[in-house]
Amino acid sequence: MLTASKTLKLQLRGGRENDEESQRIWSSPGIIMVVGLVGQVAAVDIAIHGDLNNRFNFYTNQSQMYKGAETEKNSPVRHDDNNAVWGEIKYRLWAELSTEDGKIKGVYAIELGALRFGQSDYPKGDGAIYSGDGVNIETRWAYTDFQLPFVDSKARVQIGLIPFCVNHYVWEETVMGVQLIGSVSGFDYKVAWDRGF
């Protein structure tokens, strides 16, 4: 848990610097405003998560699998050569900012990869060659998640680039949309409007 505190300094002055009466007139509402705002400040929880995959392949015996494939139009790996030796990274990082009670949450996630060392023919950029200068970071999630006010049972609304799943056999993808996820008397439900295209 990350805890931070801030100090608020408020200095109000009247039209002239030496005018004490003017300073007192402006200071009183300022103090009342600051005291009122301090009561509204809520604690914020910040959580940072990550999935850092580093993968390497030094040998494969799968090249023999293609020897009988006469109809193969592409050029598969027919011999164990340098293409069978590779290293790659796939990093997924995400941050969640939420109120202390968890009723409001913001989520932002990025993904880097899967980038093979030295490979430069990515459709999104040349991130795996010298200096890593290509465009190779993508937004994975970016959404706001909140509990509906005045509802005692689970009734959470997610808006933005959200992970959406009908079930893992039909459709599971990240998509722009709005969804209401809830539970009533042990019955879980999801109502969504999502636009994939």
N, C-alpha and C positions, 0 to 999 in steps of 0.2 A: 504494500500500500504506500502511496506517495502522498505525503501531507505537506501542504504549503500554507503559509500565512502571509497576509499582506497588511501593510500599514497604509491607511488613508490619511493624507494630509490635505487639509482644506484651509485656504487662506483667502479671505474675502476683504476687499478694501473699497472704501468709498471713493468719491471723486478726487479728493485731495488726500495725500498721504498723512498729513498731520491732523486731520479732522477726526478727533476721537468719537464724537457723536455719530458721525457717519459710519465709522467702523463698528460701533455697537449695534446700530440699526441693521447692518448687513450680516453681522456675525450671528445674531439670534436665529434667523430663519435657516442659516447654514448649519448650525448645530442641530436644530430640530430635524432638518433633512437628513443629515448624516446618521443620527440616532435611529431614524425611521428605516433607512436603508440597511443598516447593520442587522436589523431583525429579519430582513428578507434574504440574507445571504445563506445559502445552503452548502453543505460539504459536497465536494465532487470527488468521485472515485475515478482513478485513471488506471487502466489495465492495458499492458502491451503484451501481445502474444506473437509467437513466431513458429514457423515450421521451416527449418533450414536443411534442405536435402543436398548432399554432395554424393554423386554416384560415379562409379568408375567401372569400365569393362576392359579386361585385359585379354580375354580369349573367348571365342565362341566356336562351337562345333556345328552350328546351324547352317553353315554354307553348303553342306552336303544335301540338305533338304530340297534345294532348288535344281539339282542335277536332272531330274526327270521332268521338269516343268517346261515342255517344249512351247507352250502357248504363252509363256511369260513375255510380255512386251517390254517391261522395264528391265533395268539391269540389276538384278539382285546380287548380293555378295556371293559369288561362286567360289571364291577362294578366301581363306583366312588371310587378310592383309591388313594394312594400316587402318582401314575403315572399321575393323573389328575392335580396335583399341581406341577408347574414348573416355573422356571425363566430362561431366556436366553438373550444373548447379540448377536448383529450382528452389527459390526462396519465397515464402509467403509470410508477410508481416501484417498485423492488424492492431489497431488501437481502439479501445472502447472508453468513452467518457460518459459517466452516468452520475445521476444524483445519488446521494447516500442511500436513499430508500429504493433505488433501482427503477423508479417509475418512468424516468426519461433517460434515454441512452442514445448516443451517437456513435456510429461505427464507420471506420474507414480502413480499407485493406488494399494492399498492393501485392503484385506478384512479379517476380523477376525470373524468367526462364520458361521452359527448360533450355538452357544455353549450353551447347557443347563447346568445349575449349577449341578456339581457332576457327569455328564455323562462321562463315560470313554471308550465307544465303538465306537469312531469315526474312520473312515478308515484312516484319515490323522494324528491321534495322540490323546493324552489324554489331550487336552488343558483345559478342564473344571474341572479337579480334583485339588487336592492340589498343590500349587505352580505354576500351569499353565505351566508345563514343556513340554507339548507335542508340536508337530509340527502342528500348526493350523492357520498359516497366509499364505494366498495365494496371488499371484500377480494377480490383476484384469485387469489392463491395463499397458502397457509400450510401448509408441510409440512416434515417432517424427512427427510433423505436420507442413507443410510449404506451403506458397503460391508460385506458380510457378513464377519465375522472368520474367519480361517483358510481363506479361499478366494482362490486366486492369480489367477484370471480375474475379469473384471468380473461382479459380482453385487451390484447396488445395490437397496436397498429404499427406497421412498418411501411415507410415511404422512401422511395429512392431506388438505387441499384441494389436489389435484394437477392439473397439466395432463395430460390423458389423450387418446391418439390411437390409434384402430384403424388408420385411414388417413384422409387428408383428404377422401375421397369418402364414407366410411361414417359416421364419428363422430369429432369432434375437439372436446373441451370440457374445462372445468375442473369437477372432480367430487370428492366425498369418497370416499376409498378407500385401498387398499393395493396397491402393485404392485412386482413384482420384475423388474428389467431386467438382463439379463446377456448374456454372450457366451461361447461354448465352441467352440473350434477354428474360428473364423470364422463360426459360426452365431449370429446374434442372436436373442434371444427376449424375450418379455414375458409374465408371468403376473400377472393382476390380479383383484381383487375390488373393484368400484366401485359406489357407490349414487348414482344420479342423482335418484331419487325414492323 
